[in-house]
């Protein structure tokens, strides 16, 4: 069973913070790197951050480096995205999913909306 449920989005002023959470089914979470993606209106979906299966390695898009932190809790099958110093350009729907898993390429959860006002 494939389950990805994102939460934690909302409306925040520029400079503020949000913490996104993603609950995943164990079958697709365990042993896989996880990624957070986002899609802004009129733009293609982009990869924001990834975390390795053990949590020890992370990577970030240049646009969020130093402001966002990805982490995971393998005991709870959860992945998080702490977003600080938010900018209006961060406004998008945010999604999580396993990273680099071919058979899940077309699968996306419902996402969570993040809106940053200036």
DAGI-V620305 format. One record per backbone hydrogen bond with DSSP energy under -0.5 kcal/mol. NH is the residue of the N-H (numbers start at 1). CO is the residue of the C=O. E is the energy in kcal/mol with one decimal. If there is no record, write none. Layout:
BEGIN
nh=NH co=CO e=E
nh=NH co=CO e=E
END
This chain:
BEGIN
nh=3 co=1 e=-0.6
nh=5 co=23 e=-2.3
nh=6 co=4 e=-0.5
nh=7 co=21 e=-2.4
nh=10 co=113 e=-0.7
nh=12 co=115 e=-2.6
nh=14 co=117 e=-2.4
nh=15 co=86 e=-3.1
nh=16 co=13 e=-2.2
nh=18 co=83 e=-2.1
nh=20 co=81 e=-2.7
nh=21 co=7 e=-2.7
nh=22 co=79 e=-1.7
nh=23 co=5 e=-2.4
nh=24 co=22 e=-0.5
nh=24 co=77 e=-2.4
nh=25 co=3 e=-2.0
nh=28 co=25 e=-1.4
nh=29 co=25 e=-1.3
nh=30 co=26 e=-1.9
nh=32 co=29 e=-1.9
nh=34 co=51 e=-2.4
nh=35 co=97 e=-2.6
nh=36 co=49 e=-2.6
nh=37 co=95 e=-3.4
nh=38 co=46 e=-2.4
nh=39 co=93 e=-2.1
nh=43 co=40 e=-2.3
nh=46 co=38 e=-3.0
nh=48 co=36 e=-3.0
nh=49 co=36 e=-1.6
nh=50 co=59 e=-2.3
nh=51 co=34 e=-2.5
nh=52 co=57 e=-2.6
nh=55 co=52 e=-0.9
nh=59 co=50 e=-2.0
nh=61 co=48 e=-2.6
nh=64 co=61 e=-1.7
nh=65 co=61 e=-1.2
nh=67 co=64 e=-2.4
nh=68 co=64 e=-2.1
nh=69 co=82 e=-2.4
nh=71 co=80 e=-1.7
nh=73 co=78 e=-2.7
nh=74 co=72 e=-0.5
nh=76 co=73 e=-1.0
nh=77 co=73 e=-0.8
nh=78 co=73 e=-1.9
nh=79 co=22 e=-1.9
nh=80 co=71 e=-3.1
nh=81 co=20 e=-2.1
nh=82 co=69 e=-3.0
nh=83 co=18 e=-3.3
nh=83 co=81 e=-0.6
nh=84 co=67 e=-2.0
nh=84 co=82 e=-0.6
nh=85 co=15 e=-0.6
nh=86 co=16 e=-2.4
nh=90 co=87 e=-2.6
nh=91 co=88 e=-1.7
nh=92 co=114 e=-1.9
nh=93 co=39 e=-2.2
nh=94 co=92 e=-0.5
nh=94 co=112 e=-2.9
nh=95 co=37 e=-2.6
nh=97 co=35 e=-1.9
nh=99 co=33 e=-2.6
nh=102 co=100 e=-0.8
nh=104 co=101 e=-1.5
nh=105 co=102 e=-1.9
nh=107 co=104 e=-1.7
nh=110 co=4 e=-0.5
nh=112 co=94 e=-1.9
nh=114 co=92 e=-2.8
nh=115 co=10 e=-2.8
nh=117 co=12 e=-2.4
nh=117 co=115 e=-0.6
END
